[in-house]
Amino acid sequence: MATRCQDAFVADPYPLCARTGEEMTMMTALNATATLLAQTDDGWWGHMRGWGGGWMWLWGTLMMLTWVGLIAVAVWLVARSLGGTRPNRAREILDERYARGELTTEEYRERLDALR
């Protein structure tokens, strides 16, 4: 007469019953072997499985430089829009005064040279 574990083994190769010490030792060895094979070193230390692992420093550096450049351009544009028209405005005022006749040609040229 078959026991409950033997009947279960026919239907299910991994029955929920007690195993012998020899079976447990074999299963432990197989599990340990499978775990070691799954964790073998492929020479790249697991970094992207060899795809571009040696070039990651370059892409990180380029990304950082891109952000620094974008921020610098934004600061430059803001600074230029806030105070970049001052020298041109002085020239416009000088031209207006000369056009109204407030300045002679000599005075206009002297002040124009001083602006440059």
Steps between C-alpha positions, in 0.01 A plus 500: 500500500636842400546777749354846460836648390553231237154560355563873492837451327329342201282808444745767621879465482536736800247374754439681825626219716818431689810427294782272599834645598655380175233673289541824698878491454462448124243783470724734699796419277294558185365832631850616597637405157218681321556810714873503428446455127250786497756729668805424287731789424483591132800732520288815520408470868133506406511854355246499220624160387785649303298759308665840531623449852838653422351813341253596773742760641496679163121522479474616861757773436328612181164518677649707780669739255173533306311608812777741604497649148122540497503672838786729392315599181182570700692722745671682213168563322337633816798726577506626143128577498522689829798724433643434158352807327674772704783588255258514204264727695783747564573510128131561427487793743813648345349466152175662615681799654706546184186479286328767713801728458608495866849380401742621236669254268823520701322437831309211346819334372684551831221344701457221247872416535462506879218247478713259304 
